[in-house]
Every structure is written in C-alpha cells, then in structure tokens.
C-alpha cells in the first residue's frame, strides 16, 4: 500500500476531485444536481467553507474550497456531502458484498483526490482546469455552455470573460493545437 499522506492545513485552500463509483455511462451527478446542491448547502451550514470554484460533471466533480482559519477537517465535509447526497436518493444501485457488509451505498468511490493550493498561480491554474473540464471531456464545446459550474457566477463577478477559453476547436487548453 502506498505511503499516502493528506495535506492537513488549517484554513487551507484545496482542489478536490471526487468521483462517482461508476465512471462510464453514468450521469448520476448531473441528473441529481438538486440533491447534490442540497447536500453541499447543508454541510456548509454546519461546517462552513468558501467555494471558490466548482464544476459538476455527470460522474465526477472538481472544486476549489477554502476552510475557515484553524480548521483543516475537509474529510468530515466530504463524508457528510457524499452521505447527504446518497441519503437523498433511493437505494436502487448495485452494491458489492463488501459494501453491503459495511452498510455503504454504491454511489461514490471511497477516496478522493486533494491538492493543497500553494500560491496564486496554483490557484489560478486549478480554477482554470476545473472550469475547462466540461470542454475537455467533450460535454460542451464552450465553457459558458456548461450549466453546472461556478463559471457563470465568476463571469458575473468579472473574473472571467463570457467567452473565456474560446471553444474546443479553437483553444489549445484541450491538448490540441
């Protein structure tokens, strides 16, 4: 087993990737966007955090969040978001014997990816990455066309222009030039 250590930084700003258990042919998160938003809202009321950026794709999501000063407990927040979302949906998914024995739902991968943001450049790169992700995965051709993203809020605040990153055909961010 790898020697994996989480970066616990009180008041830290983090980038996260959280995946549904079923990654292919699954639109769970966008199909149930309201229960997901409700779960996030409920957790933020009890365990505050600032959402700098968030994008929800059909089977995974990315976000950049900031924890309050003196608080490094992102694990509890993710446990509560995932369980709060799961409790809002009927239990109709297939569950492995192991998940059944543990009393777990079969909606989420157990782990998630977290990255402690180091500086302003790192922050900007992760914000751009998450907002461009729907184009990268070919869900839309323009960032502004994806409805499940904080991109629209940030355009209204003047952080991004409406036509930021152009389109999948015109922009090198997707790896093609």
Buried (B, 14 or more C-beta within 10 A) or exposed (E): EEEEEEEEBEEBBBBBBBBBBBEEEBEBBBEBEEBBBBBBEBBBEEBEBEEBBBBBBBBBBBBBBBBEEEBBBBEEBBEBBBBBBBEBBEEEBEBEEEBEEEEBBBBBBEEBEBBBBEEEEBBEEBBBBBBBBBBBBEBBBBBBEBEBBBBBEBBEEEBBEEEBBBBBEEBEBBEEE
